[in-house]
Amino acid sequence: MYKCSRCKEPIRTDINTVGIQCEKCGSKIFFKERPNVKKVIRAR
Ligand SMILES: [Zn+2]
């Protein structure tokens, strides 16, 4: 599960899709949710 880094909206779109944006705020930076690690990923 990914979440938007700006508004924390869950991203339901496939993260590997090029050019995805947050449905809510249009941000292209997302967090990948993991138990311990928060990895920031950027849409290409
Ligand atoms: Zn957002």
mmCIF file of the protein (N, C-alpha, C, O) and its ligand, coordinates in Angstrom:
data_MODEL
# 
_entry.id   MODEL 
# 
loop_
_entity.id 
_entity.type 
_entity.pdbx_number_of_molecules 
1 polymer     1 
2 non-polymer 1 
# 
_entity_poly.entity_id                      1 
_entity_poly.type                           'polypeptide(L)' 
_entity_poly.nstd_linkage                   no 
_entity_poly.nstd_monomer                   no 
_entity_poly.pdbx_seq_one_letter_code       MYKCSRCKEPIRTDINTVGIQCEKCGSKIFFKERPNVKKVIRAR 
_entity_poly.pdbx_seq_one_letter_code_can   MYKCSRCKEPIRTDINTVGIQCEKCGSKIFFKERPNVKKVIRAR 
_entity_poly.pdbx_strand_id                 A 
# 
loop_
_entity_poly_seq.entity_id 
_entity_poly_seq.num 
_entity_poly_seq.mon_id 
_entity_poly_seq.hetero 
1 1  MET n 
1 2  TYR n 
1 3  LYS n 
1 4  CYS n 
1 5  SER n 
1 6  ARG n 
1 7  CYS n 
1 8  LYS n 
1 9  GLU n 
1 10 PRO n 
1 11 ILE n 
1 12 ARG n 
1 13 THR n 
1 14 ASP n 
1 15 ILE n 
1 16 ASN n 
1 17 THR n 
1 18 VAL n 
1 19 GLY n 
1 20 ILE n 
1 21 GLN n 
1 22 CYS n 
1 23 GLU n 
1 24 LYS n 
1 25 CYS n 
1 26 GLY n 
1 27 SER n 
1 28 LYS n 
1 29 ILE n 
1 30 PHE n 
1 31 PHE n 
1 32 LYS n 
1 33 GLU n 
1 34 ARG n 
1 35 PRO n 
1 36 ASN n 
1 37 VAL n 
1 38 LYS n 
1 39 LYS n 
1 40 VAL n 
1 41 ILE n 
1 42 ARG n 
1 43 ALA n 
1 44 ARG n 
# 
loop_
_struct_asym.id 
_struct_asym.entity_id 
A 1 
B 2 
# 
loop_
_chem_comp.id 
_chem_comp.type 
_chem_comp.mon_nstd_flag 
ALA 'L-peptide linking' y 
ARG 'L-peptide linking' y 
ASN 'L-peptide linking' y 
ASP 'L-peptide linking' y 
CYS 'L-peptide linking' y 
GLN 'L-peptide linking' y 
GLU 'L-peptide linking' y 
GLY 'peptide linking'   y 
ILE 'L-peptide linking' y 
LYS 'L-peptide linking' y 
MET 'L-peptide linking' y 
PHE 'L-peptide linking' y 
PRO 'L-peptide linking' y 
SER 'L-peptide linking' y 
THR 'L-peptide linking' y 
TYR 'L-peptide linking' y 
VAL 'L-peptide linking' y 
ZN  non-polymer         . 
# 
_pdbx_entity_nonpoly.entity_id   2 
_pdbx_entity_nonpoly.name        ? 
_pdbx_entity_nonpoly.comp_id     ZN 
# 
_pdbx_nonpoly_scheme.asym_id         B 
_pdbx_nonpoly_scheme.entity_id       2 
_pdbx_nonpoly_scheme.mon_id          ZN 
_pdbx_nonpoly_scheme.ndb_seq_num     1 
_pdbx_nonpoly_scheme.pdb_seq_num     101 
_pdbx_nonpoly_scheme.auth_seq_num    101 
_pdbx_nonpoly_scheme.pdb_mon_id      ZN 
_pdbx_nonpoly_scheme.auth_mon_id     ZN 
_pdbx_nonpoly_scheme.pdb_strand_id   A 
_pdbx_nonpoly_scheme.pdb_ins_code    . 
# 
loop_
_atom_site.group_PDB 
_atom_site.id 
_atom_site.type_symbol 
_atom_site.label_atom_id 
_atom_site.label_alt_id 
_atom_site.label_comp_id 
_atom_site.label_asym_id 
_atom_site.label_entity_id 
_atom_site.label_seq_id 
_atom_site.pdbx_PDB_ins_code 
_atom_site.Cartn_x 
_atom_site.Cartn_y 
_atom_site.Cartn_z 
_atom_site.occupancy 
_atom_site.B_iso_or_equiv 
_atom_site.pdbx_formal_charge 
_atom_site.auth_seq_id 
_atom_site.auth_comp_id 
_atom_site.auth_asym_id 
_atom_site.auth_atom_id 
_atom_site.pdbx_PDB_model_num 
ATOM   1   N  N  . MET A 1 1  ? 0.835  -1.203 0.000   1.00 0.00 ? 1   MET A N  1 
ATOM   2   C  CA . MET A 1 1  ? 0.000  0.000  0.000   1.00 0.00 ? 1   MET A CA 1 
ATOM   3   C  C  . MET A 1 1  ? 0.867  1.249  0.000   1.00 0.00 ? 1   MET A C  1 
ATOM   4   O  O  . MET A 1 1  ? 1.839  1.344  0.749   1.00 0.00 ? 1   MET A O  1 
ATOM   5   N  N  . TYR A 1 2  ? 0.517  2.179  -0.823  1.00 0.00 ? 2   TYR A N  1 
ATOM   6   C  CA . TYR A 1 2  ? 1.220  3.461  -0.867  1.00 0.00 ? 2   TYR A CA 1 
ATOM   7   C  C  . TYR A 1 2  ? 0.299  4.573  -0.386  1.00 0.00 ? 2   TYR A C  1 
ATOM   8   O  O  . TYR A 1 2  ? -0.925 4.504  -0.494  1.00 0.00 ? 2   TYR A O  1 
ATOM   9   N  N  . LYS A 1 3  ? 0.948  5.597  0.149   1.00 0.00 ? 3   LYS A N  1 
ATOM   10  C  CA . LYS A 1 3  ? 0.180  6.771  0.544   1.00 0.00 ? 3   LYS A CA 1 
ATOM   11  C  C  . LYS A 1 3  ? 0.843  8.022  0.001   1.00 0.00 ? 3   LYS A C  1 
ATOM   12  O  O  . LYS A 1 3  ? 2.065  8.089  -0.129  1.00 0.00 ? 3   LYS A O  1 
ATOM   13  N  N  . CYS A 1 4  ? 0.040  8.990  -0.306  1.00 0.00 ? 4   CYS A N  1 
ATOM   14  C  CA . CYS A 1 4  ? 0.546  10.290 -0.753  1.00 0.00 ? 4   CYS A CA 1 
ATOM   15  C  C  . CYS A 1 4  ? 1.356  10.937 0.362   1.00 0.00 ? 4   CYS A C  1 
ATOM   16  O  O  . CYS A 1 4  ? 0.957  10.922 1.527   1.00 0.00 ? 4   CYS A O  1 
ATOM   17  N  N  . SER A 1 5  ? 2.503  11.507 -0.013  1.00 0.00 ? 5   SER A N  1 
ATOM   18  C  CA . SER A 1 5  ? 3.352  12.132 1.000   1.00 0.00 ? 5   SER A CA 1 
ATOM   19  C  C  . SER A 1 5  ? 2.770  13.453 1.478   1.00 0.00 ? 5   SER A C  1 
ATOM   20  O  O  . SER A 1 5  ? 3.125  13.925 2.558   1.00 0.00 ? 5   SER A O  1 
ATOM   21  N  N  . ARG A 1 6  ? 1.901  14.047 0.710   1.00 0.00 ? 6   ARG A N  1 
ATOM   22  C  CA . ARG A 1 6  ? 1.365  15.361 1.052   1.00 0.00 ? 6   ARG A CA 1 
ATOM   23  C  C  . ARG A 1 6  ? 0.075  15.260 1.868   1.00 0.00 ? 6   ARG A C  1 
ATOM   24  O  O  . ARG A 1 6  ? -0.054 15.876 2.926   1.00 0.00 ? 6   ARG A O  1 
ATOM   25  N  N  . CYS A 1 7  ? -0.868 14.478 1.361   1.00 0.00 ? 7   CYS A N  1 
ATOM   26  C  CA . CYS A 1 7  ? -2.186 14.461 2.012   1.00 0.00 ? 7   CYS A CA 1 
ATOM   27  C  C  . CYS A 1 7  ? -2.518 13.120 2.635   1.00 0.00 ? 7   CYS A C  1 
ATOM   28  O  O  . CYS A 1 7  ? -3.583 12.958 3.232   1.00 0.00 ? 7   CYS A O  1 
ATOM   29  N  N  . LYS A 1 8  ? -1.608 12.144 2.501   1.00 0.00 ? 8   LYS A N  1 
ATOM   30  C  CA . LYS A 1 8  ? -1.774 10.827 3.127   1.00 0.00 ? 8   LYS A CA 1 
ATOM   31  C  C  . LYS A 1 8  ? -2.940 10.025 2.543   1.00 0.00 ? 8   LYS A C  1 
ATOM   32  O  O  . LYS A 1 8  ? -3.436 9.083  3.162   1.00 0.00 ? 8   LYS A O  1 
ATOM   33  N  N  . GLU A 1 9  ? -3.354 10.409 1.368   1.00 0.00 ? 9   GLU A N  1 
ATOM   34  C  CA . GLU A 1 9  ? -4.413 9.666  0.700   1.00 0.00 ? 9   GLU A CA 1 
ATOM   35  C  C  . GLU A 1 9  ? -3.866 8.332  0.206   1.00 0.00 ? 9   GLU A C  1 
ATOM   36  O  O  . GLU A 1 9  ? -2.821 8.309  -0.444  1.00 0.00 ? 9   GLU A O  1 
ATOM   37  N  N  . PRO A 1 10 ? -4.535 7.228  0.490   1.00 0.00 ? 10  PRO A N  1 
ATOM   38  C  CA . PRO A 1 10 ? -4.077 5.933  -0.038  1.00 0.00 ? 10  PRO A CA 1 
ATOM   39  C  C  . PRO A 1 10 ? -4.137 5.920  -1.559  1.00 0.00 ? 10  PRO A C  1 
ATOM   40  O  O  . PRO A 1 10 ? -5.100 6.398  -2.160  1.00 0.00 ? 10  PRO A O  1 
ATOM   41  N  N  . ILE A 1 11 ? -3.096 5.367  -2.171  1.00 0.00 ? 11  ILE A N  1 
ATOM   42  C  CA . ILE A 1 11 ? -3.029 5.298  -3.628  1.00 0.00 ? 11  ILE A CA 1 
ATOM   43  C  C  . ILE A 1 11 ? -3.478 3.915  -4.078  1.00 0.00 ? 11  ILE A C  1 
ATOM   44  O  O  . ILE A 1 11 ? -2.876 2.903  -3.719  1.00 0.00 ? 11  ILE A O  1 
ATOM   45  N  N  . ARG A 1 12 ? -4.523 3.890  -4.854  1.00 0.00 ? 12  ARG A N  1 
ATOM   46  C  CA . ARG A 1 12 ? -5.043 2.606  -5.314  1.00 0.00 ? 12  ARG A CA 1 
ATOM   47  C  C  . ARG A 1 12 ? -4.515 2.243  -6.695  1.00 0.00 ? 12  ARG A C  1 
ATOM   48  O  O  . ARG A 1 12 ? -4.597 1.086  -7.107  1.00 0.00 ? 12  ARG A O  1 
ATOM   49  N  N  . THR A 1 13 ? -3.983 3.211  -7.403  1.00 0.00 ? 13  THR A N  1 
ATOM   50  C  CA . THR A 1 13 ? -3.427 2.960  -8.724  1.00 0.00 ? 13  THR A CA 1 
ATOM   51  C  C  . THR A 1 13 ? -2.133 2.161  -8.598  1.00 0.00 ? 13  THR A C  1 
ATOM   52  O  O  . THR A 1 13 ? -1.405 2.293  -7.614  1.00 0.00 ? 13  THR A O  1 
ATOM   53  N  N  . ASP A 1 14 ? -1.858 1.338  -9.595  1.00 0.00 ? 14  ASP A N  1 
ATOM   54  C  CA . ASP A 1 14 ? -0.592 0.610  -9.642  1.00 0.00 ? 14  ASP A CA 1 
ATOM   55  C  C  . ASP A 1 14 ? 0.570  1.595  -9.632  1.00 0.00 ? 14  ASP A C  1 
ATOM   56  O  O  . ASP A 1 14 ? 0.678  2.449  -10.512 1.00 0.00 ? 14  ASP A O  1 
ATOM   57  N  N  . ILE A 1 15 ? 1.422  1.473  -8.647  1.00 0.00 ? 15  ILE A N  1 
ATOM   58  C  CA . ILE A 1 15 ? 2.515  2.436  -8.457  1.00 0.00 ? 15  ILE A CA 1 
ATOM   59  C  C  . ILE A 1 15 ? 3.533  2.372  -9.581  1.00 0.00 ? 15  ILE A C  1 
ATOM   60  O  O  . ILE A 1 15 ? 4.289  3.322  -9.783  1.00 0.00 ? 15  ILE A O  1 
ATOM   61  N  N  . ASN A 1 16 ? 3.567  1.282  -10.308 1.00 0.00 ? 16  ASN A N  1 
ATOM   62  C  CA . ASN A 1 16 ? 4.520  1.142  -11.412 1.00 0.00 ? 16  ASN A CA 1 
ATOM   63  C  C  . ASN A 1 16 ? 4.057  1.834  -12.692 1.00 0.00 ? 16  ASN A C  1 
ATOM   64  O  O  . ASN A 1 16 ? 4.801  1.934  -13.667 1.00 0.00 ? 16  ASN A O  1 
ATOM   65  N  N  . THR A 1 17 ? 2.839  2.297  -12.668 1.00 0.00 ? 17  THR A N  1 
ATOM   66  C  CA . THR A 1 17 ? 2.342  3.041  -13.820 1.00 0.00 ? 17  THR A CA 1 
ATOM   67  C  C  . THR A 1 17 ? 3.069  4.380  -13.918 1.00 0.00 ? 17  THR A C  1 
ATOM   68  O  O  . THR A 1 17 ? 3.198  5.089  -12.920 1.00 0.00 ? 17  THR A O  1 
ATOM   69  N  N  . VAL A 1 18 ? 3.534  4.723  -15.089 1.00 0.00 ? 18  VAL A N  1 
ATOM   70  C  CA . VAL A 1 18 ? 4.272  5.969  -15.271 1.00 0.00 ? 18  VAL A CA 1 
ATOM   71  C  C  . VAL A 1 18 ? 3.318  7.157  -15.180 1.00 0.00 ? 18  VAL A C  1 
ATOM   72  O  O  . VAL A 1 18 ? 2.252  7.172  -15.794 1.00 0.00 ? 18  VAL A O  1 
ATOM   73  N  N  . GLY A 1 19 ? 3.727  8.135  -14.409 1.00 0.00 ? 19  GLY A N  1 
ATOM   74  C  CA . GLY A 1 19 ? 2.991  9.394  -14.380 1.00 0.00 ? 19  GLY A CA 1 
ATOM   75  C  C  . GLY A 1 19 ? 1.751  9.406  -13.514 1.00 0.00 ? 19  GLY A C  1 
ATOM   76  O  O  . GLY A 1 19 ? 0.863  10.234 -13.715 1.00 0.00 ? 19  GLY A O  1 
ATOM   77  N  N  . ILE A 1 20 ? 1.676  8.497  -12.552 1.00 0.00 ? 20  ILE A N  1 
ATOM   78  C  CA . ILE A 1 20 ? 0.499  8.532  -11.688 1.00 0.00 ? 20  ILE A CA 1 
ATOM   79  C  C  . ILE A 1 20 ? 0.569  9.729  -10.755 1.00 0.00 ? 20  ILE A C  1 
ATOM   80  O  O  . ILE A 1 20 ? 1.645  10.234 -10.432 1.00 0.00 ? 20  ILE A O  1 
ATOM   81  N  N  . GLN A 1 21 ? -0.592 10.158 -10.339 1.00 0.00 ? 21  GLN A N  1 
ATOM   82  C  CA . GLN A 1 21 ? -0.681 11.273 -9.400  1.00 0.00 ? 21  GLN A CA 1 
ATOM   83  C  C  . GLN A 1 21 ? -1.689 10.926 -8.312  1.00 0.00 ? 21  GLN A C  1 
ATOM   84  O  O  . GLN A 1 21 ? -2.570 10.089 -8.506  1.00 0.00 ? 21  GLN A O  1 
ATOM   85  N  N  . CYS A 1 22 ? -1.545 11.573 -7.182  1.00 0.00 ? 22  CYS A N  1 
ATOM   86  C  CA . CYS A 1 22 ? -2.547 11.451 -6.134  1.00 0.00 ? 22  CYS A CA 1 
ATOM   87  C  C  . CYS A 1 22 ? -3.891 11.934 -6.664  1.00 0.00 ? 22  CYS A C  1 
ATOM   88  O  O  . CYS A 1 22 ? -3.988 12.994 -7.284  1.00 0.00 ? 22  CYS A O  1 
ATOM   89  N  N  . GLU A 1 23 ? -4.923 11.139 -6.409  1.00 0.00 ? 23  GLU A N  1 
ATOM   90  C  CA . GLU A 1 23 ? -6.252 11.515 -6.893  1.00 0.00 ? 23  GLU A CA 1 
ATOM   91  C  C  . GLU A 1 23 ? -6.758 12.784 -6.224  1.00 0.00 ? 23  GLU A C  1 
ATOM   92  O  O  . GLU A 1 23 ? -7.598 13.500 -6.768  1.00 0.00 ? 23  GLU A O  1 
ATOM   93  N  N  . LYS A 1 24 ? -6.241 13.043 -5.054  1.00 0.00 ? 24  LYS A N  1 
ATOM   94  C  CA . LYS A 1 24 ? -6.782 14.119 -4.237  1.00 0.00 ? 24  LYS A CA 1 
ATOM   95  C  C  . LYS A 1 24 ? -6.054 15.448 -4.461  1.00 0.00 ? 24  LYS A C  1 
ATOM   96  O  O  . LYS A 1 24 ? -6.683 16.479 -4.702  1.00 0.00 ? 24  LYS A O  1 
ATOM   97  N  N  . CYS A 1 25 ? -4.696 15.407 -4.377  1.00 0.00 ? 25  CYS A N  1 
ATOM   98  C  CA . CYS A 1 25 ? -3.945 16.656 -4.424  1.00 0.00 ? 25  CYS A CA 1 
ATOM   99  C  C  . CYS A 1 25 ? -3.013 16.747 -5.632  1.00 0.00 ? 25  CYS A C  1 
ATOM   100 O  O  . CYS A 1 25 ? -2.427 17.801 -5.881  1.00 0.00 ? 25  CYS A O  1 
ATOM   101 N  N  . GLY A 1 26 ? -2.871 15.652 -6.385  1.00 0.00 ? 26  GLY A N  1 
ATOM   102 C  CA . GLY A 1 26 ? -2.041 15.713 -7.582  1.00 0.00 ? 26  GLY A CA 1 
ATOM   103 C  C  . GLY A 1 26 ? -0.558 15.516 -7.325  1.00 0.00 ? 26  GLY A C  1 
ATOM   104 O  O  . GLY A 1 26 ? 0.243  15.623 -8.253  1.00 0.00 ? 26  GLY A O  1 
ATOM   105 N  N  . SER A 1 27 ? -0.174 15.231 -6.086  1.00 0.00 ? 27  SER A N  1 
ATOM   106 C  CA . SER A 1 27 ? 1.230  15.002 -5.763  1.00 0.00 ? 27  SER A CA 1 
ATOM   107 C  C  . SER A 1 27 ? 1.747  13.751 -6.458  1.00 0.00 ? 27  SER A C  1 
ATOM   108 O  O  . SER A 1 27 ? 1.000  12.809 -6.720  1.00 0.00 ? 27  SER A O  1 
ATOM   109 N  N  . LYS A 1 28 ? 3.040  13.765 -6.751  1.00 0.00 ? 28  LYS A N  1 
ATOM   110 C  CA . LYS A 1 28 ? 3.641  12.596 -7.396  1.00 0.00 ? 28  LYS A CA 1 
ATOM   111 C  C  . LYS A 1 28 ? 4.645  11.916 -6.480  1.00 0.00 ? 28  LYS A C  1 
ATOM   112 O  O  . LYS A 1 28 ? 5.422  11.075 -6.930  1.00 0.00 ? 28  LYS A O  1 
ATOM   113 N  N  . ILE A 1 29 ? 4.639  12.260 -5.234  1.00 0.00 ? 29  ILE A N  1 
ATOM   114 C  CA . ILE A 1 29 ? 5.555  11.645 -4.275  1.00 0.00 ? 29  ILE A CA 1 
ATOM   115 C  C  . ILE A 1 29 ? 4.738  10.827 -3.288  1.00 0.00 ? 29  ILE A C  1 
ATOM   116 O  O  . ILE A 1 29 ? 3.767  11.316 -2.711  1.00 0.00 ? 29  ILE A O  1 
ATOM   117 N  N  . PHE A 1 30 ? 5.145  9.577  -3.103  1.00 0.00 ? 30  PHE A N  1 
ATOM   118 C  CA . PHE A 1 30 ? 4.372  8.666  -2.279  1.00 0.00 ? 30  PHE A CA 1 
ATOM   119 C  C  . PHE A 1 30 ? 5.254  7.915  -1.294  1.00 0.00 ? 30  PHE A C  1 
ATOM   120 O  O  . PHE A 1 30 ? 6.446  7.707  -1.522  1.00 0.00 ? 30  PHE A O  1 
ATOM   121 N  N  . PHE A 1 31 ? 4.640  7.520  -0.205  1.00 0.00 ? 31  PHE A N  1 
ATOM   122 C  CA . PHE A 1 31 ? 5.311  6.654  0.752   1.00 0.00 ? 31  PHE A CA 1 
ATOM   123 C  C  . PHE A 1 31 ? 4.860  5.232  0.531   1.00 0.00 ? 31  PHE A C  1 
ATOM   124 O  O  . PHE A 1 31 ? 3.683  4.976  0.276   1.00 0.00 ? 31  PHE A O  1 
ATOM   125 N  N  . LYS A 1 32 ? 5.794  4.309  0.628   1.00 0.00 ? 32  LYS A N  1 
ATOM   126 C  CA . LYS A 1 32 ? 5.430  2.906  0.651   1.00 0.00 ? 32  LYS A CA 1 
ATOM   127 C  C  . LYS A 1 32 ? 5.312  2.486  2.103   1.00 0.00 ? 32  LYS A C  1 
ATOM   128 O  O  . LYS A 1 32 ? 6.259  2.618  2.878   1.00 0.00 ? 32  LYS A O  1 
ATOM   129 N  N  . GLU A 1 33 ? 4.159  1.987  2.459   1.00 0.00 ? 33  GLU A N  1 
ATOM   130 C  CA . GLU A 1 33 ? 3.938  1.613  3.838   1.00 0.00 ? 33  GLU A CA 1 
ATOM   131 C  C  . GLU A 1 33 ? 4.510  0.237  4.142   1.00 0.00 ? 33  GLU A C  1 
ATOM   132 O  O  . GLU A 1 33 ? 4.186  -0.754 3.487   1.00 0.00 ? 33  GLU A O  1 
ATOM   133 N  N  . ARG A 1 34 ? 5.356  0.204  5.139   1.00 0.00 ? 34  ARG A N  1 
ATOM   134 C  CA . ARG A 1 34 ? 5.923  -1.049 5.617   1.00 0.00 ? 34  ARG A CA 1 
ATOM   135 C  C  . ARG A 1 34 ? 5.898  -1.015 7.132   1.00 0.00 ? 34  ARG A C  1 
ATOM   136 O  O  . ARG A 1 34 ? 5.746  0.049  7.732   1.00 0.00 ? 34  ARG A O  1 
ATOM   137 N  N  . PRO A 1 35 ? 6.047  -2.194 7.761   1.00 0.00 ? 35  PRO A N  1 
ATOM   138 C  CA . PRO A 1 35 ? 6.010  -2.230 9.224   1.00 0.00 ? 35  PRO A CA 1 
ATOM   139 C  C  . PRO A 1 35 ? 7.043  -1.319 9.871   1.00 0.00 ? 35  PRO A C  1 
ATOM   140 O  O  . PRO A 1 35 ? 6.732  -0.626 10.840  1.00 0.00 ? 35  PRO A O  1 
ATOM   141 N  N  . ASN A 1 36 ? 8.254  -1.308 9.356   1.00 0.00 ? 36  ASN A N  1 
ATOM   142 C  CA . ASN A 1 36 ? 9.322  -0.544 9.985   1.00 0.00 ? 36  ASN A CA 1 
ATOM   143 C  C  . ASN A 1 36 ? 9.927  0.528  9.094   1.00 0.00 ? 36  ASN A C  1 
ATOM   144 O  O  . ASN A 1 36 ? 10.376 1.569  9.574   1.00 0.00 ? 36  ASN A O  1 
ATOM   145 N  N  . VAL A 1 37 ? 9.934  0.270  7.806   1.00 0.00 ? 37  VAL A N  1 
ATOM   146 C  CA . VAL A 1 37 ? 10.637 1.169  6.888   1.00 0.00 ? 37  VAL A CA 1 
ATOM   147 C  C  . VAL A 1 37 ? 9.639  2.027  6.130   1.00 0.00 ? 37  VAL A C  1 
ATOM   148 O  O  . VAL A 1 37 ? 8.656  1.528  5.583   1.00 0.00 ? 37  VAL A O  1 
ATOM   149 N  N  . LYS A 1 38 ? 9.903  3.305  6.108   1.00 0.00 ? 38  LYS A N  1 
ATOM   150 C  CA . LYS A 1 38 ? 9.115  4.193  5.269   1.00 0.00 ? 38  LYS A CA 1 
ATOM   151 C  C  . LYS A 1 38 ? 9.989  4.632  4.101   1.00 0.00 ? 38  LYS A C  1 
ATOM   152 O  O  . LYS A 1 38 ? 10.901 5.444  4.261   1.00 0.00 ? 38  LYS A O  1 
ATOM   153 N  N  . LYS A 1 39 ? 9.704  4.095  2.953   1.00 0.00 ? 39  LYS A N  1 
ATOM   154 C  CA . LYS A 1 39 ? 10.510 4.396  1.784   1.00 0.00 ? 39  LYS A CA 1 
ATOM   155 C  C  . LYS A 1 39 ? 9.775  5.394  0.902   1.00 0.00 ? 39  LYS A C  1 
ATOM   156 O  O  . LYS A 1 39 ? 8.613  5.192  0.547   1.00 0.00 ? 39  LYS A O  1 
ATOM   157 N  N  . VAL A 1 40 ? 10.460 6.460  0.557   1.00 0.00 ? 40  VAL A N  1 
ATOM   158 C  CA . VAL A 1 40 ? 9.866  7.467  -0.323  1.00 0.00 ? 40  VAL A CA 1 
ATOM   159 C  C  . VAL A 1 40 ? 10.152 7.116  -1.767  1.00 0.00 ? 40  VAL A C  1 
ATOM   160 O  O  . VAL A 1 40 ? 11.306 6.899  -2.138  1.00 0.00 ? 40  VAL A O  1 
ATOM   161 N  N  . ILE A 1 41 ? 9.142  7.060  -2.563  1.00 0.00 ? 41  ILE A N  1 
ATOM   162 C  CA . ILE A 1 41 ? 9.321  6.791  -3.977  1.00 0.00 ? 41  ILE A CA 1 
ATOM   163 C  C  . ILE A 1 41 ? 8.751  7.947  -4.798  1.00 0.00 ? 41  ILE A C  1 
ATOM   164 O  O  . ILE A 1 41 ? 7.834  8.640  -4.359  1.00 0.00 ? 41  ILE A O  1 
ATOM   165 N  N  . ARG A 1 42 ? 9.292  8.141  -5.964  1.00 0.00 ? 42  ARG A N  1 
ATOM   166 C  CA . ARG A 1 42 ? 8.820  9.215  -6.822  1.00 0.00 ? 42  ARG A CA 1 
ATOM   167 C  C  . ARG A 1 42 ? 8.325  8.638  -8.134  1.00 0.00 ? 42  ARG A C  1 
ATOM   168 O  O  . ARG A 1 42 ? 8.985  7.802  -8.751  1.00 0.00 ? 42  ARG A O  1 
ATOM   169 N  N  . ALA A 1 43 ? 7.174  9.090  -8.544  1.00 0.00 ? 43  ALA A N  1 
ATOM   170 C  CA . ALA A 1 43 ? 6.652  8.652  -9.836  1.00 0.00 ? 43  ALA A CA 1 
ATOM   171 C  C  . ALA A 1 43 ? 7.484  9.253  -10.950 1.00 0.00 ? 43  ALA A C  1 
ATOM   172 O  O  . ALA A 1 43 ? 7.892  10.412 -10.880 1.00 0.00 ? 43  ALA A O  1 
ATOM   173 N  N  . ARG A 1 44 ? 7.730  8.464  -11.969 1.00 0.00 ? 44  ARG A N  1 
ATOM   174 C  CA . ARG A 1 44 ? 8.527  8.949  -13.075 1.00 0.00 ? 44  ARG A CA 1 
ATOM   175 C  C  . ARG A 1 44 ? 7.697  9.838  -13.996 1.00 0.00 ? 44  ARG A C  1 
ATOM   176 O  O  . ARG A 1 44 ? 8.211  10.343 -14.995 1.00 0.00 ? 44  ARG A O  1 
HETATM 177 ZN ZN . ZN  B 2 .  ? -2.305 13.669 -2.126  1.00 0.00 2 101 ZN  A ZN 1 
# 
